Every structure is written in structure tokens, then in C-alpha cells.
Amino acid sequence: MSLNTEALPQWTPLARQGNRGVSVQVLLTTDHLHLAQLSFLPNATIDEHGAAHPIDVICLEGSGYTSIAGERLPLRAGQKVHWPAGQLHRLWTGFDQMKTLMVEHTREQ
């Protein structure tokens, strides 16, 4: 059995000013949920910003850091962090690489 790599979502740079070293692979987009996998190089960053909806971030591999409303927290493989709607948040790496799953809850159930 062979894997059809053409059916897999493609990795693309996360295009937004202030971000660097982060690629995204969009897995699912619906009216109420967005799922994406993010890949961080060493010293990569998603700049501090807010969102109108809550977001869960699950670290799949490696390690990095997050901040929520200015409070800095380490993030390691197997850990999850919740970013509440309206709170400033940020995600970055130091010397390690990191892969995360980002779950954006764009509409409340």
C-alpha cells in the first residue's frame, strides 16, 4: 500500500507580518472549527496578537514557549494551552524545533 502524498495538505509559510520561521498545513476548515498543524524552526515566532475566538494549541513534538496576556509559559510535547478569546497571545521557539496542532473554535457550540 502506498501513501498518496498529493492528497495531503501542503506546507506553506505562515504569512503575516511579524511571524518568522513558521510553516502551516491547514487540515480542516468548517464554519465553527479550523484545524492546522504548525512547524516552527529554531528561533521562530508567531507575534503577539489577539483573536475574537478561543484557540487550543497542542504541542506535538519539540518544545517552545507561549504567552497569554503577558504571562510566559513553556510548552513541551504532549502539553496543551488554551488561549481565551480576546486575550493577547504569542508562540515561539528557542533553540529547539516544534510542531503544534492549532484548534480554532470560530463559533461557540
C-alpha positions as protocol buffer text, in pm:
chain_id: "A"
residue {
  index: 1
  type: MET
  ca { x: 0 y: 0 z: 0 }
}
residue {
  index: 2
  type: SER
  ca { x: 140 y: 340 z: -93 }
}
residue {
  index: 3
  type: LEU
  ca { x: 63 y: 679 z: 55 }
}
residue {
  index: 4
  type: ASN
  ca { x: -93 y: 932 z: -184 }
}
residue {
  index: 5
  type: THR
  ca { x: 107 y: 1242 z: -93 }
}
residue {
  index: 6
  type: GLU
  ca { x: -89 y: 1454 z: -342 }
}
residue {
  index: 7
  type: ALA
  ca { x: -394 y: 1424 z: -113 }
}
residue {
  index: 8
  type: LEU
  ca { x: -204 y: 1562 z: 188 }
}
residue {
  index: 9
  type: PRO
  ca { x: -231 y: 1935 z: 264 }
}
residue {
  index: 10
  type: GLN
  ca { x: 76 y: 2132 z: 161 }
}
residue {
  index: 11
  type: TRP
  ca { x: 309 y: 2317 z: 397 }
}
residue {
  index: 12
  type: THR
  ca { x: 321 y: 2692 z: 333 }
}
residue {
  index: 13
  type: PRO
  ca { x: 493 y: 2977 z: 520 }
}
residue {
  index: 14
  type: LEU
  ca { x: 266 y: 3141 z: 777 }
}
residue {
  index: 15
  type: ALA
  ca { x: 222 y: 3473 z: 601 }
}
residue {
  index: 16
  type: ARG
  ca { x: 162 y: 3756 z: 842 }
}
residue {
  index: 17
  type: GLN
  ca { x: 388 y: 4045 z: 929 }
}
residue {
  index: 18
  type: GLY
  ca { x: 580 y: 3978 z: 1250 }
}
residue {
  index: 19
  type: ASN
  ca { x: 593 y: 3599 z: 1203 }
}
residue {
  index: 20
  type: ARG
  ca { x: 911 y: 3418 z: 1105 }
}
residue {
  index: 21
  type: GLY
  ca { x: 1025 y: 3058 z: 1065 }
}
residue {
  index: 22
  type: VAL
  ca { x: 674 y: 2911 z: 1088 }
}
residue {
  index: 23
  type: SER
  ca { x: 503 y: 2693 z: 824 }
}
residue {
  index: 24
  type: VAL
  ca { x: 139 y: 2587 z: 831 }
}
residue {
  index: 25
  type: GLN
  ca { x: -50 y: 2287 z: 699 }
}
residue {
  index: 26
  type: VAL
  ca { x: -428 y: 2350 z: 703 }
}
residue {
  index: 27
  type: LEU
  ca { x: -606 y: 2025 z: 789 }
}
residue {
  index: 28
  type: LEU
  ca { x: -973 y: 2126 z: 819 }
}
residue {
  index: 29
  type: THR
  ca { x: -1184 y: 2438 z: 781 }
}
residue {
  index: 30
  type: THR
  ca { x: -1555 y: 2447 z: 872 }
}
residue {
  index: 31
  type: ASP
  ca { x: -1798 y: 2716 z: 985 }
}
residue {
  index: 32
  type: HIS
  ca { x: -1710 y: 2661 z: 1351 }
}
residue {
  index: 33
  type: LEU
  ca { x: -1368 y: 2495 z: 1356 }
}
residue {
  index: 34
  type: HIS
  ca { x: -1026 y: 2540 z: 1196 }
}
residue {
  index: 35
  type: LEU
  ca { x: -750 y: 2280 z: 1240 }
}
residue {
  index: 36
  type: ALA
  ca { x: -393 y: 2342 z: 1133 }
}
residue {
  index: 37
  type: GLN
  ca { x: -53 y: 2193 z: 1206 }
}
residue {
  index: 38
  type: LEU
  ca { x: 229 y: 2442 z: 1258 }
}
residue {
  index: 39
  type: SER
  ca { x: 600 y: 2372 z: 1219 }
}
residue {
  index: 40
  type: PHE
  ca { x: 848 y: 2601 z: 1396 }
}
residue {
  index: 41
  type: LEU
  ca { x: 1217 y: 2625 z: 1312 }
}
residue {
  index: 42
  type: PRO
  ca { x: 1460 y: 2721 z: 1591 }
}
residue {
  index: 43
  type: ASN
  ca { x: 1410 y: 3088 z: 1688 }
}
residue {
  index: 44
  type: ALA
  ca { x: 1075 y: 3102 z: 1507 }
}
residue {
  index: 45
  type: THR
  ca { x: 785 y: 3318 z: 1626 }
}
residue {
  index: 46
  type: ILE
  ca { x: 419 y: 3399 z: 1586 }
}
residue {
  index: 47
  type: ASP
  ca { x: 393 y: 3759 z: 1703 }
}
residue {
  index: 48
  type: GLU
  ca { x: 172 y: 3872 z: 1988 }
}
residue {
  index: 49
  type: HIS
  ca { x: -186 y: 3923 z: 1874 }
}
residue {
  index: 50
  type: GLY
  ca { x: -543 y: 3856 z: 1982 }
}
residue {
  index: 51
  type: ALA
  ca { x: -828 y: 3659 z: 1828 }
}
residue {
  index: 52
  type: ALA
  ca { x: -1205 y: 3700 z: 1853 }
}
residue {
  index: 53
  type: HIS
  ca { x: -1242 y: 3328 z: 1927 }
}
residue {
  index: 54
  type: PRO
  ca { x: -1078 y: 3077 z: 2165 }
}
residue {
  index: 55
  type: ILE
  ca { x: -785 y: 2868 z: 2043 }
}
residue {
  index: 56
  type: ASP
  ca { x: -633 y: 2546 z: 2178 }
}
residue {
  index: 57
  type: VAL
  ca { x: -267 y: 2472 z: 2097 }
}
residue {
  index: 58
  type: ILE
  ca { x: -130 y: 2119 z: 2145 }
}
residue {
  index: 59
  type: CYS
  ca { x: 246 y: 2065 z: 2124 }
}
residue {
  index: 60
  type: LEU
  ca { x: 306 y: 1750 z: 1919 }
}
residue {
  index: 61
  type: GLU
  ca { x: 687 y: 1749 z: 1901 }
}
residue {
  index: 62
  type: GLY
  ca { x: 975 y: 1952 z: 2038 }
}
residue {
  index: 63
  type: SER
  ca { x: 934 y: 2249 z: 2268 }
}
residue {
  index: 64
  type: GLY
  ca { x: 879 y: 2621 z: 2272 }
}
residue {
  index: 65
  type: TYR
  ca { x: 704 y: 2894 z: 2463 }
}
residue {
  index: 66
  type: THR
  ca { x: 372 y: 3072 z: 2472 }
}
residue {
  index: 67
  type: SER
  ca { x: 246 y: 3383 z: 2642 }
}
residue {
  index: 68
  type: ILE
  ca { x: -110 y: 3468 z: 2736 }
}
residue {
  index: 69
  type: ALA
  ca { x: -182 y: 3826 z: 2842 }
}
residue {
  index: 70
  type: GLY
  ca { x: 192 y: 3872 z: 2905 }
}
residue {
  index: 71
  type: GLU
  ca { x: 238 y: 3556 z: 3119 }
}
residue {
  index: 72
  type: ARG
  ca { x: 515 y: 3338 z: 2969 }
}
residue {
  index: 73
  type: LEU
  ca { x: 478 y: 2958 z: 2984 }
}
residue {
  index: 74
  type: PRO
  ca { x: 695 y: 2674 z: 2850 }
}
residue {
  index: 75
  type: LEU
  ca { x: 526 y: 2437 z: 2605 }
}
residue {
  index: 76
  type: ARG
  ca { x: 652 y: 2079 z: 2564 }
}
residue {
  index: 77
  type: ALA
  ca { x: 545 y: 1776 z: 2360 }
}
residue {
  index: 78
  type: GLY
  ca { x: 216 y: 1640 z: 2494 }
}
residue {
  index: 79
  type: GLN
  ca { x: 112 y: 1967 z: 2660 }
}
residue {
  index: 80
  type: LYS
  ca { x: -188 y: 2182 z: 2568 }
}
residue {
  index: 81
  type: VAL
  ca { x: -253 y: 2552 z: 2623 }
}
residue {
  index: 82
  type: HIS
  ca { x: -582 y: 2741 z: 2585 }
}
residue {
  index: 83
  type: TRP
  ca { x: -587 y: 3096 z: 2452 }
}
residue {
  index: 84
  type: PRO
  ca { x: -915 y: 3266 z: 2557 }
}
residue {
  index: 85
  type: ALA
  ca { x: -1096 y: 3489 z: 2308 }
}
residue {
  index: 86
  type: GLY
  ca { x: -977 y: 3849 z: 2319 }
}
residue {
  index: 87
  type: GLN
  ca { x: -651 y: 3776 z: 2506 }
}
residue {
  index: 88
  type: LEU
  ca { x: -316 y: 3869 z: 2355 }
}
residue {
  index: 89
  type: HIS
  ca { x: -111 y: 3556 z: 2289 }
}
residue {
  index: 90
  type: ARG
  ca { x: 218 y: 3457 z: 2130 }
}
residue {
  index: 91
  type: LEU
  ca { x: 401 y: 3134 z: 2036 }
}
residue {
  index: 92
  type: TRP
  ca { x: 776 y: 3092 z: 1973 }
}
residue {
  index: 93
  type: THR
  ca { x: 1076 y: 2861 z: 1995 }
}
residue {
  index: 94
  type: GLY
  ca { x: 1425 y: 2895 z: 2134 }
}
residue {
  index: 95
  type: PHE
  ca { x: 1695 y: 2655 z: 2016 }
}
residue {
  index: 96
  type: ASP
  ca { x: 1451 y: 2366 z: 1961 }
}
residue {
  index: 97
  type: GLN
  ca { x: 1209 y: 2298 z: 1679 }
}
residue {
  index: 98
  type: MET
  ca { x: 840 y: 2244 z: 1749 }
}
residue {
  index: 99
  type: LYS
  ca { x: 526 y: 2108 z: 1581 }
}
residue {
  index: 100
  type: THR
  ca { x: 184 y: 2202 z: 1713 }
}
residue {
  index: 101
  type: LEU
  ca { x: -180 y: 2138 z: 1636 }
}
residue {
  index: 102
  type: MET
  ca { x: -387 y: 2456 z: 1648 }
}
residue {
  index: 103
  type: VAL
  ca { x: -762 y: 2423 z: 1704 }
}
residue {
  index: 104
  type: GLU
  ca { x: -954 y: 2746 z: 1646 }
}
residue {
  index: 105
  type: HIS
  ca { x: -1312 y: 2744 z: 1778 }
}
residue {
  index: 106
  type: THR
  ca { x: -1456 y: 3011 z: 1547 }
}
residue {
  index: 107
  type: ARG
  ca { x: -1817 y: 2970 z: 1660 }
}
residue {
  index: 108
  type: GLU
  ca { x: -1940 y: 2866 z: 2002 }
}
residue {
  index: 109
  type: GLN
  ca { x: -2142 y: 2544 z: 2018 }
}
